Amino acid sequence: MINKEVGYSLNNKNSRTFPVYKQKLAGYLMQEGFVLVDIAPNTKTPNRNVFYFRDTPQIKLSIQNFLNRK
């Protein structure tokens, strides 16, 4: 289970998660092989979700690649 406020897994304190607020980016990350850890409703934007992935340097590099290809 993920604590959404701090971005940590409650089962493993060393396992940080990275929130993704865009469905298109979350889909891209999953296509790149990153595992979706959790999904939750976005409390600030109704009818939207927040997607959680493990926070790693590789995921941040993939996000930069996604943003630079536009």
Distance bins in CASP14 RR format, pairs under 12 A and 6 or more apart:
PFRMAT RR
TARGET T0000
AUTHOR 0000-0000-0000
RMODE 2
METHOD distances of the structure
MODEL  1
1 7 0 0 0 0 0 1 0 0 0 0 0
1 8 0 0 0 0 0 1 0 0 0 0 0
1 9 1 0 0 1 0 0 0 0 0 0 0
1 10 1 0 1 0 0 0 0 0 0 0 0
1 11 1 0 0 1 0 0 0 0 0 0 0
1 12 0 0 0 0 0 1 0 0 0 0 0
1 15 0 0 0 0 0 1 0 0 0 0 0
1 17 0 0 0 0 0 1 0 0 0 0 0
1 37 0 0 0 0 0 1 0 0 0 0 0
1 38 1 0 0 1 0 0 0 0 0 0 0
1 40 0 0 0 0 0 1 0 0 0 0 0
1 52 0 0 0 0 0 1 0 0 0 0 0
2 8 1 0 0 1 0 0 0 0 0 0 0
2 9 1 0 1 0 0 0 0 0 0 0 0
2 10 1 0 0 1 0 0 0 0 0 0 0
2 11 0 0 0 0 1 0 0 0 0 0 0
2 12 0 0 0 0 0 1 0 0 0 0 0
2 15 0 0 0 0 1 0 0 0 0 0 0
2 16 0 0 0 0 0 1 0 0 0 0 0
2 17 1 0 1 0 0 0 0 0 0 0 0
2 18 0 0 0 0 0 1 0 0 0 0 0
2 19 0 0 0 0 1 0 0 0 0 0 0
2 36 0 0 0 0 0 1 0 0 0 0 0
2 37 1 0 0 1 0 0 0 0 0 0 0
2 38 1 0 1 0 0 0 0 0 0 0 0
2 39 0 0 0 0 1 0 0 0 0 0 0
2 40 1 0 0 1 0 0 0 0 0 0 0
2 50 0 0 0 0 1 0 0 0 0 0 0
2 51 0 0 0 0 0 1 0 0 0 0 0
2 52 1 0 1 0 0 0 0 0 0 0 0
2 53 0 0 0 0 0 1 0 0 0 0 0
2 54 0 0 0 0 0 1 0 0 0 0 0
2 55 0 0 0 0 0 1 0 0 0 0 0
3 9 1 0 0 1 0 0 0 0 0 0 0
3 10 1 0 1 0 0 0 0 0 0 0 0
3 11 0 0 0 0 0 1 0 0 0 0 0
3 12 0 0 0 0 0 1 0 0 0 0 0
3 13 0 0 0 0 0 1 0 0 0 0 0
3 15 0 0 0 0 0 1 0 0 0 0 0
3 16 0 0 0 0 0 1 0 0 0 0 0
3 17 0 0 0 0 1 0 0 0 0 0 0
3 19 0 0 0 0 0 1 0 0 0 0 0
3 37 0 0 0 0 0 1 0 0 0 0 0
3 38 0 0 0 0 0 1 0 0 0 0 0
3 40 0 0 0 0 0 1 0 0 0 0 0
3 52 0 0 0 0 0 1 0 0 0 0 0
4 10 0 0 0 0 0 1 0 0 0 0 0
4 17 0 0 0 0 1 0 0 0 0 0 0
4 19 1 0 0 1 0 0 0 0 0 0 0
4 37 0 0 0 0 0 1 0 0 0 0 0
4 38 0 0 0 0 1 0 0 0 0 0 0
4 39 0 0 0 0 0 1 0 0 0 0 0
4 40 1 0 1 0 0 0 0 0 0 0 0
4 41 0 0 0 0 1 0 0 0 0 0 0
4 42 0 0 0 0 1 0 0 0 0 0 0
4 43 1 0 0 1 0 0 0 0 0 0 0
4 44 0 0 0 0 0 1 0 0 0 0 0
4 49 0 0 0 0 0 1 0 0 0 0 0
4 50 1 0 0 1 0 0 0 0 0 0 0
4 51 0 0 0 0 0 1 0 0 0 0 0
4 52 0 0 0 0 1 0 0 0 0 0 0
5 17 0 0 0 0 0 1 0 0 0 0 0
5 19 0 0 0 0 0 1 0 0 0 0 0
5 40 0 0 0 0 0 1 0 0 0 0 0
5 43 0 0 0 0 1 0 0 0 0 0 0
5 50 0 0 0 0 0 1 0 0 0 0 0
6 13 0 0 0 0 0 1 0 0 0 0 0
6 15 0 0 0 0 0 1 0 0 0 0 0
6 16 0 0 0 0 1 0 0 0 0 0 0
6 17 0 0 0 0 1 0 0 0 0 0 0
6 19 0 0 0 0 0 1 0 0 0 0 0
6 52 0 0 0 0 0 1 0 0 0 0 0
6 55 0 0 0 0 0 1 0 0 0 0 0
7 13 0 0 0 0 0 1 0 0 0 0 0
7 15 0 0 0 0 1 0 0 0 0 0 0
7 16 1 0 0 1 0 0 0 0 0 0 0
7 17 1 0 1 0 0 0 0 0 0 0 0
7 18 0 0 0 0 1 0 0 0 0 0 0
7 19 1 0 0 1 0 0 0 0 0 0 0
7 37 0 0 0 0 1 0 0 0 0 0 0
7 38 0 0 0 0 1 0 0 0 0 0 0
7 40 0 0 0 0 0 1 0 0 0 0 0
7 50 0 0 0 0 0 1 0 0 0 0 0
7 52 1 0 0 1 0 0 0 0 0 0 0
7 53 0 0 0 0 0 1 0 0 0 0 0
7 54 0 0 0 0 0 1 0 0 0 0 0
7 55 0 0 0 0 1 0 0 0 0 0 0
8 14 0 0 0 0 1 0 0 0 0 0 0
8 15 1 0 0 1 0 0 0 0 0 0 0
8 16 1 0 1 0 0 0 0 0 0 0 0
8 17 1 0 0 1 0 0 0 0 0 0 0
8 18 0 0 0 0 0 1 0 0 0 0 0
8 19 0 0 0 0 0 1 0 0 0 0 0
8 37 0 0 0 0 0 1 0 0 0 0 0
8 38 0 0 0 0 0 1 0 0 0 0 0
8 52 0 0 0 0 0 1 0 0 0 0 0
8 54 0 0 0 0 0 1 0 0 0 0 0
8 55 0 0 0 0 1 0 0 0 0 0 0
9 15 1 0 1 0 0 0 0 0 0 0 0
9 16 1 0 0 1 0 0 0 0 0 0 0
9 17 1 0 0 1 0 0 0 0 0 0 0
9 18 0 0 0 0 0 1 0 0 0 0 0
9 37 1 0 0 1 0 0 0 0 0 0 0
9 38 0 0 0 0 1 0 0 0 0 0 0
9 52 0 0 0 0 1 0 0 0 0 0 0
9 53 0 0 0 0 0 1 0 0 0 0 0
9 54 0 0 0 0 1 0 0 0 0 0 0
9 55 0 0 0 0 0 1 0 0 0 0 0
10 17 0 0 0 0 0 1 0 0 0 0 0
10 37 0 0 0 0 0 1 0 0 0 0 0
10 38 0 0 0 0 0 1 0 0 0 0 0
11 17 0 0 0 0 0 1 0 0 0 0 0
11 37 0 0 0 0 0 1 0 0 0 0 0
11 38 0 0 0 0 0 1 0 0 0 0 0
12 37 0 0 0 0 0 1 0 0 0 0 0
12 54 0 0 0 0 0 1 0 0 0 0 0
14 54 0 0 0 0 0 1 0 0 0 0 0
14 55 0 0 0 0 0 1 0 0 0 0 0
15 35 0 0 0 0 0 1 0 0 0 0 0
15 37 0 0 0 0 1 0 0 0 0 0 0
15 38 0 0 0 0 0 1 0 0 0 0 0
15 52 0 0 0 0 0 1 0 0 0 0 0
15 53 0 0 0 0 0 1 0 0 0 0 0
15 54 1 0 0 1 0 0 0 0 0 0 0
15 55 0 0 0 0 1 0 0 0 0 0 0
15 56 0 0 0 0 0 1 0 0 0 0 0
16 37 0 0 0 0 0 1 0 0 0 0 0
16 52 0 0 0 0 1 0 0 0 0 0 0
16 53 0 0 0 0 0 1 0 0 0 0 0
16 54 1 0 0 1 0 0 0 0 0 0 0
16 55 1 1 0 0 0 0 0 0 0 0 0
16 56 0 0 0 0 1 0 0 0 0 0 0
16 57 0 0 0 0 0 1 0 0 0 0 0
16 59 0 0 0 0 0 1 0 0 0 0 0
16 60 0 0 0 0 0 1 0 0 0 0 0
17 34 0 0 0 0 0 1 0 0 0 0 0
17 35 0 0 0 0 0 1 0 0 0 0 0
17 36 0 0 0 0 0 1 0 0 0 0 0
17 37 1 0 1 0 0 0 0 0 0 0 0
17 38 1 0 0 1 0 0 0 0 0 0 0
17 39 0 0 0 0 0 1 0 0 0 0 0
17 40 0 0 0 0 0 1 0 0 0 0 0
17 50 0 0 0 0 1 0 0 0 0 0 0
17 51 0 0 0 0 1 0 0 0 0 0 0
17 52 1 0 1 0 0 0 0 0 0 0 0
17 53 1 0 0 1 0 0 0 0 0 0 0
17 54 1 0 0 1 0 0 0 0 0 0 0
17 55 1 0 1 0 0 0 0 0 0 0 0
17 56 0 0 0 0 0 1 0 0 0 0 0
17 59 0 0 0 0 0 1 0 0 0 0 0
18 25 0 0 0 0 0 1 0 0 0 0 0
18 26 0 0 0 0 0 1 0 0 0 0 0
18 29 0 0 0 0 1 0 0 0 0 0 0
18 34 0 0 0 0 1 0 0 0 0 0 0
18 35 0 0 0 0 0 1 0 0 0 0 0
18 36 0 0 0 0 0 1 0 0 0 0 0
18 37 0 0 0 0 1 0 0 0 0 0 0
18 38 0 0 0 0 0 1 0 0 0 0 0
18 50 0 0 0 0 0 1 0 0 0 0 0
18 51 0 0 0 0 1 0 0 0 0 0 0
18 52 1 0 0 1 0 0 0 0 0 0 0
18 53 1 0 1 0 0 0 0 0 0 0 0
18 54 1 0 0 1 0 0 0 0 0 0 0
18 55 1 0 1 0 0 0 0 0 0 0 0
18 56 1 0 0 1 0 0 0 0 0 0 0
18 57 0 0 0 0 0 1 0 0 0 0 0
18 58 0 0 0 0 0 1 0 0 0 0 0
18 59 1 0 1 0 0 0 0 0 0 0 0
18 60 1 0 0 1 0 0 0 0 0 0 0
18 62 0 0 0 0 0 1 0 0 0 0 0
18 63 0 0 0 0 1 0 0 0 0 0 0
19 25 0 0 0 0 0 1 0 0 0 0 0
19 26 0 0 0 0 1 0 0 0 0 0 0
19 29 0 0 0 0 0 1 0 0 0 0 0
19 36 0 0 0 0 0 1 0 0 0 0 0
19 37 0 0 0 0 0 1 0 0 0 0 0
19 38 0 0 0 0 1 0 0 0 0 0 0
19 39 0 0 0 0 0 1 0 0 0 0 0
19 40 0 0 0 0 1 0 0 0 0 0 0
19 42 0 0 0 0 1 0 0 0 0 0 0
19 43 0 0 0 0 0 1 0 0 0 0 0
19 44 0 0 0 0 0 1 0 0 0 0 0
19 48 0 0 0 0 0 1 0 0 0 0 0
19 49 0 0 0 0 0 1 0 0 0 0 0
19 50 1 0 1 0 0 0 0 0 0 0 0
19 51 1 0 0 1 0 0 0 0 0 0 0
19 52 1 0 1 0 0 0 0 0 0 0 0
19 53 0 0 0 0 1 0 0 0 0 0 0
19 54 0 0 0 0 0 1 0 0 0 0 0
19 55 0 0 0 0 1 0 0 0 0 0 0
19 59 0 0 0 0 0 1 0 0 0 0 0
19 63 0 0 0 0 0 1 0 0 0 0 0
20 26 1 0 1 0 0 0 0 0 0 0 0
20 27 0 0 0 0 1 0 0 0 0 0 0
20 28 0 0 0 0 1 0 0 0 0 0 0
20 29 1 0 0 1 0 0 0 0 0 0 0
20 30 0 0 0 0 0 1 0 0 0 0 0
20 34 0 0 0 0 1 0 0 0 0 0 0
20 36 0 0 0 0 1 0 0 0 0 0 0
20 37 0 0 0 0 0 1 0 0 0 0 0
20 38 0 0 0 0 0 1 0 0 0 0 0
20 39 0 0 0 0 1 0 0 0 0 0 0
20 40 0 0 0 0 0 1 0 0 0 0 0
20 42 0 0 0 0 0 1 0 0 0 0 0
20 48 0 0 0 0 0 1 0 0 0 0 0
20 49 0 0 0 0 1 0 0 0 0 0 0
20 50 1 0 0 1 0 0 0 0 0 0 0
20 51 1 0 1 0 0 0 0 0 0 0 0
20 52 1 0 0 1 0 0 0 0 0 0 0
20 53 1 0 0 1 0 0 0 0 0 0 0
20 54 0 0 0 0 0 1 0 0 0 0 0
20 55 0 0 0 0 0 1 0 0 0 0 0
20 59 0 0 0 0 1 0 0 0 0 0 0
20 60 0 0 0 0 0 1 0 0 0 0 0
20 62 0 0 0 0 0 1 0 0 0 0 0
20 63 0 0 0 0 1 0 0 0 0 0 0
20 66 0 0 0 0 0 1 0 0 0 0 0
21 39 0 0 0 0 0 1 0 0 0 0 0
21 40 0 0 0 0 0 1 0 0 0 0 0
21 41 0 0 0 0 0 1 0 0 0 0 0
21 42 1 0 0 1 0 0 0 0 0 0 0
21 43 0 0 0 0 0 1 0 0 0 0 0
21 44 0 0 0 0 1 0 0 0 0 0 0
21 45 1 0 0 1 0 0 0 0 0 0 0
21 48 1 0 0 1 0 0 0 0 0 0 0
21 49 0 0 0 0 1 0 0 0 0 0 0
21 50 1 0 1 0 0 0 0 0 0 0 0
21 51 1 0 0 1 0 0 0 0 0 0 0
21 52 0 0 0 0 0 1 0 0 0 0 0
21 53 0 0 0 0 0 1 0 0 0 0 0
21 63 0 0 0 0 0 1 0 0 0 0 0
22 28 0 0 0 0 1 0 0 0 0 0 0
22 29 0 0 0 0 0 1 0 0 0 0 0
22 42 0 0 0 0 0 1 0 0 0 0 0
22 45 0 0 0 0 0 1 0 0 0 0 0
22 48 0 0 0 0 1 0 0 0 0 0 0
22 49 0 0 0 0 1 0 0 0 0 0 0
22 50 0 0 0 0 1 0 0 0 0 0 0
22 51 0 0 0 0 1 0 0 0 0 0 0
22 63 0 0 0 0 0 1 0 0 0 0 0
22 66 0 0 0 0 1 0 0 0 0 0 0
22 67 0 0 0 0 0 1 0 0 0 0 0
23 29 0 0 0 0 0 1 0 0 0 0 0
23 30 0 0 0 0 0 1 0 0 0 0 0
23 36 0 0 0 0 0 1 0 0 0 0 0
23 39 0 0 0 0 0 1 0 0 0 0 0
23 42 0 0 0 0 0 1 0 0 0 0 0
23 45 0 0 0 0 0 1 0 0 0 0 0
23 47 0 0 0 0 0 1 0 0 0 0 0
23 48 0 0 0 0 1 0 0 0 0 0 0
23 49 1 0 0 1 0 0 0 0 0 0 0
23 50 0 0 0 0 0 1 0 0 0 0 0
23 51 1 0 0 1 0 0 0 0 0 0 0
24 30 0 0 0 0 0 1 0 0 0 0 0
24 31 0 0 0 0 0 1 0 0 0 0 0
24 51 0 0 0 0 0 1 0 0 0 0 0
24 63 0 0 0 0 0 1 0 0 0 0 0
24 66 0 0 0 0 1 0 0 0 0 0 0
24 67 0 0 0 0 0 1 0 0 0 0 0
24 69 0 0 0 0 0 1 0 0 0 0 0
24 70 0 0 0 0 0 1 0 0 0 0 0
25 31 0 0 0 0 0 1 0 0 0 0 0
25 32 0 0 0 0 0 1 0 0 0 0 0
25 34 0 0 0 0 0 1 0 0 0 0 0
25 36 0 0 0 0 0 1 0 0 0 0 0
25 49 0 0 0 0 0 1 0 0 0 0 0
25 50 0 0 0 0 0 1 0 0 0 0 0
25 51 0 0 0 0 1 0 0 0 0 0 0
25 53 0 0 0 0 1 0 0 0 0 0 0
25 59 0 0 0 0 0 1 0 0 0 0 0
25 62 0 0 0 0 1 0 0 0 0 0 0
25 63 1 0 0 1 0 0 0 0 0 0 0
25 64 0 0 0 0 0 1 0 0 0 0 0
25 65 0 0 0 0 0 1 0 0 0 0 0
25 66 1 0 1 0 0 0 0 0 0 0 0
25 67 0 0 0 0 1 0 0 0 0 0 0
25 69 0 0 0 0 0 1 0 0 0 0 0
25 70 0 0 0 0 0 1 0 0 0 0 0
26 32 0 0 0 0 0 1 0 0 0 0 0
26 33 0 0 0 0 0 1 0 0 0 0 0
26 34 0 0 0 0 1 0 0 0 0 0 0
26 35 0 0 0 0 0 1 0 0 0 0 0
26 36 1 0 0 1 0 0 0 0 0 0 0
26 37 0 0 0 0 0 1 0 0 0 0 0
26 38 0 0 0 0 0 1 0 0 0 0 0
26 39 0 0 0 0 1 0 0 0 0 0 0
26 48 0 0 0 0 0 1 0 0 0 0 0
26 49 0 0 0 0 1 0 0 0 0 0 0
26 50 0 0 0 0 1 0 0 0 0 0 0
26 51 1 1 0 0 0 0 0 0 0 0 0
26 52 0 0 0 0 1 0 0 0 0 0 0
26 53 1 0 0 1 0 0 0 0 0 0 0
26 59 0 0 0 0 0 1 0 0 0 0 0
26 62 0 0 0 0 0 1 0 0 0 0 0
26 63 0 0 0 0 0 1 0 0 0 0 0
26 66 0 0 0 0 0 1 0 0 0 0 0
27 33 0 0 0 0 1 0 0 0 0 0 0
27 34 0 0 0 0 1 0 0 0 0 0 0
27 35 0 0 0 0 0 1 0 0 0 0 0
27 36 0 0 0 0 1 0 0 0 0 0 0
27 39 0 0 0 0 0 1 0 0 0 0 0
27 49 0 0 0 0 0 1 0 0 0 0 0
27 51 0 0 0 0 1 0 0 0 0 0 0
27 53 0 0 0 0 0 1 0 0 0 0 0
27 62 0 0 0 0 0 1 0 0 0 0 0
27 63 0 0 0 0 0 1 0 0 0 0 0
27 66 0 0 0 0 1 0 0 0 0 0 0
28 34 0 0 0 0 1 0 0 0 0 0 0
28 36 0 0 0 0 0 1 0 0 0 0 0
28 51 0 0 0 0 0 1 0 0 0 0 0
28 53 0 0 0 0 0 1 0 0 0 0 0
28 59 0 0 0 0 0 1 0 0 0 0 0
28 62 1 0 0 1 0 0 0 0 0 0 0
28 63 0 0 0 0 1 0 0 0 0 0 0
28 64 0 0 0 0 0 1 0 0 0 0 0
28 65 0 0 0 0 1 0 0 0 0 0 0
28 66 1 0 1 0 0 0 0 0 0 0 0
28 67 0 0 0 0 0 1 0 0 0 0 0
28 69 0 0 0 0 1 0 0 0 0 0 0
28 70 0 0 0 0 0 1 0 0 0 0 0
29 35 0 0 0 0 1 0 0 0 0 0 0
29 36 1 0 0 1 0 0 0 0 0 0 0
29 37 0 0 0 0 0 1 0 0 0 0 0
29 51 1 0 0 1 0 0 0 0 0 0 0
29 52 0 0 0 0 0 1 0 0 0 0 0
29 53 1 0 0 1 0 0 0 0 0 0 0
29 54 0 0 0 0 0 1 0 0 0 0 0
29 55 0 0 0 0 0 1 0 0 0 0 0
29 56 0 0 0 0 0 1 0 0 0 0 0
29 58 0 0 0 0 0 1 0 0 0 0 0
29 59 1 0 0 1 0 0 0 0 0 0 0
29 60 0 0 0 0 0 1 0 0 0 0 0
29 61 0 0 0 0 0 1 0 0 0 0 0
29 62 1 0 0 1 0 0 0 0 0 0 0
29 63 1 0 0 1 0 0 0 0 0 0 0
29 64 0 0 0 0 0 1 0 0 0 0 0
29 65 0 0 0 0 0 1 0 0 0 0 0
29 66 1 0 0 1 0 0 0 0 0 0 0
30 36 1 0 1 0 0 0 0 0 0 0 0
30 37 0 0 0 0 0 1 0 0 0 0 0
30 39 0 0 0 0 0 1 0 0 0 0 0
30 51 0 0 0 0 1 0 0 0 0 0 0
30 53 0 0 0 0 1 0 0 0 0 0 0
30 59 0 0 0 0 0 1 0 0 0 0 0
30 62 0 0 0 0 0 1 0 0 0 0 0
30 66 0 0 0 0 0 1 0 0 0 0 0
31 62 0 0 0 0 1 0 0 0 0 0 0
31 65 0 0 0 0 0 1 0 0 0 0 0
31 66 0 0 0 0 0 1 0 0 0 0 0
32 53 0 0 0 0 0 1 0 0 0 0 0
32 56 0 0 0 0 0 1 0 0 0 0 0
32 58 0 0 0 0 1 0 0 0 0 0 0
32 59 0 0 0 0 1 0 0 0 0 0 0
32 61 0 0 0 0 1 0 0 0 0 0 0
32 62 1 0 1 0 0 0 0 0 0 0 0
32 63 0 0 0 0 1 0 0 0 0 0 0
32 65 0 0 0 0 1 0 0 0 0 0 0
32 66 0 0 0 0 1 0 0 0 0 0 0
33 53 0 0 0 0 1 0 0 0 0 0 0
33 54 0 0 0 0 0 1 0 0 0 0 0
33 56 0 0 0 0 0 1 0 0 0 0 0
33 58 0 0 0 0 1 0 0 0 0 0 0
33 59 0 0 0 0 1 0 0 0 0 0 0
33 62 0 0 0 0 1 0 0 0 0 0 0
34 51 0 0 0 0 1 0 0 0 0 0 0
34 52 0 0 0 0 0 1 0 0 0 0 0
34 53 1 0 1 0 0 0 0 0 0 0 0
34 54 1 0 0 1 0 0 0 0 0 0 0
34 55 0 0 0 0 0 1 0 0 0 0 0
34 56 0 0 0 0 1 0 0 0 0 0 0
34 58 1 0 0 1 0 0 0 0 0 0 0
34 59 1 0 1 0 0 0 0 0 0 0 0
34 60 0 0 0 0 0 1 0 0 0 0 0
34 61 0 0 0 0 0 1 0 0 0 0 0
34 62 1 0 0 1 0 0 0 0 0 0 0
34 63 0 0 0 0 1 0 0 0 0 0 0
34 66 0 0 0 0 0 1 0 0 0 0 0
35 51 0 0 0 0 0 1 0 0 0 0 0
35 52 0 0 0 0 0 1 0 0 0 0 0
35 53 1 0 0 1 0 0 0 0 0 0 0
35 54 1 0 0 1 0 0 0 0 0 0 0
35 56 0 0 0 0 0 1 0 0 0 0 0
35 58 0 0 0 0 0 1 0 0 0 0 0
35 59 0 0 0 0 0 1 0 0 0 0 0
36 49 0 0 0 0 0 1 0 0 0 0 0
36 50 0 0 0 0 0 1 0 0 0 0 0
36 51 1 0 1 0 0 0 0 0 0 0 0
36 52 1 0 0 1 0 0 0 0 0 0 0
36 53 1 0 0 1 0 0 0 0 0 0 0
36 54 0 0 0 0 1 0 0 0 0 0 0
36 59 0 0 0 0 0 1 0 0 0 0 0
37 50 0 0 0 0 0 1 0 0 0 0 0
37 51 0 0 0 0 1 0 0 0 0 0 0
37 52 1 0 1 0 0 0 0 0 0 0 0
37 53 1 0 1 0 0 0 0 0 0 0 0
37 54 1 0 0 1 0 0 0 0 0 0 0
37 55 0 0 0 0 1 0 0 0 0 0 0
37 56 0 0 0 0 0 1 0 0 0 0 0
37 59 0 0 0 0 0 1 0 0 0 0 0
38 49 0 0 0 0 0 1 0 0 0 0 0
38 50 0 0 0 0 1 0 0 0 0 0 0
38 51 1 0 0 1 0 0 0 0 0 0 0
38 52 1 0 1 0 0 0 0 0 0 0 0
38 53 0 0 0 0 1 0 0 0 0 0 0
38 54 0 0 0 0 0 1 0 0 0 0 0
39 48 0 0 0 0 0 1 0 0 0 0 0
39 49 1 0 1 0 0 0 0 0 0 0 0
39 50 1 0 0 1 0 0 0 0 0 0 0
39 51 1 0 1 0 0 0 0 0 0 0 0
39 52 1 0 0 1 0 0 0 0 0 0 0
39 53 0 0 0 0 0 1 0 0 0 0 0
40 48 0 0 0 0 0 1 0 0 0 0 0
40 49 1 0 0 1 0 0 0 0 0 0 0
40 50 1 0 1 0 0 0 0 0 0 0 0
40 51 0 0 0 0 1 0 0 0 0 0 0
40 52 1 0 0 1 0 0 0 0 0 0 0
41 47 0 0 0 0 1 0 0 0 0 0 0
41 48 1 0 0 1 0 0 0 0 0 0 0
41 49 1 0 0 1 0 0 0 0 0 0 0
41 50 1 0 0 1 0 0 0 0 0 0 0
41 51 0 0 0 0 0 1 0 0 0 0 0
42 48 1 0 1 0 0 0 0 0 0 0 0
42 49 1 0 1 0 0 0 0 0 0 0 0
42 50 1 0 1 0 0 0 0 0 0 0 0
42 51 0 0 0 0 1 0 0 0 0 0 0
42 52 0 0 0 0 0 1 0 0 0 0 0
43 49 0 0 0 0 0 1 0 0 0 0 0
43 50 0 0 0 0 1 0 0 0 0 0 0
44 50 0 0 0 0 1 0 0 0 0 0 0
51 59 0 0 0 0 0 1 0 0 0 0 0
51 63 0 0 0 0 0 1 0 0 0 0 0
52 59 0 0 0 0 0 1 0 0 0 0 0
53 59 1 0 1 0 0 0 0 0 0 0 0
53 60 0 0 0 0 0 1 0 0 0 0 0
53 62 0 0 0 0 1 0 0 0 0 0 0
53 63 0 0 0 0 1 0 0 0 0 0 0
54 60 0 0 0 0 0 1 0 0 0 0 0
55 63 0 0 0 0 0 1 0 0 0 0 0
56 62 0 0 0 0 1 0 0 0 0 0 0
56 63 0 0 0 0 0 1 0 0 0 0 0
57 63 0 0 0 0 0 1 0 0 0 0 0
57 64 0 0 0 0 0 1 0 0 0 0 0
58 64 0 0 0 0 0 1 0 0 0 0 0
58 65 0 0 0 0 0 1 0 0 0 0 0
59 65 0 0 0 0 0 1 0 0 0 0 0
59 66 0 0 0 0 0 1 0 0 0 0 0
60 66 0 0 0 0 0 1 0 0 0 0 0
60 67 0 0 0 0 0 1 0 0 0 0 0
61 67 0 0 0 0 0 1 0 0 0 0 0
61 68 0 0 0 0 0 1 0 0 0 0 0
62 68 0 0 0 0 0 1 0 0 0 0 0
62 69 0 0 0 0 0 1 0 0 0 0 0
63 69 0 0 0 0 0 1 0 0 0 0 0
64 70 0 0 0 0 0 1 0 0 0 0 0
END
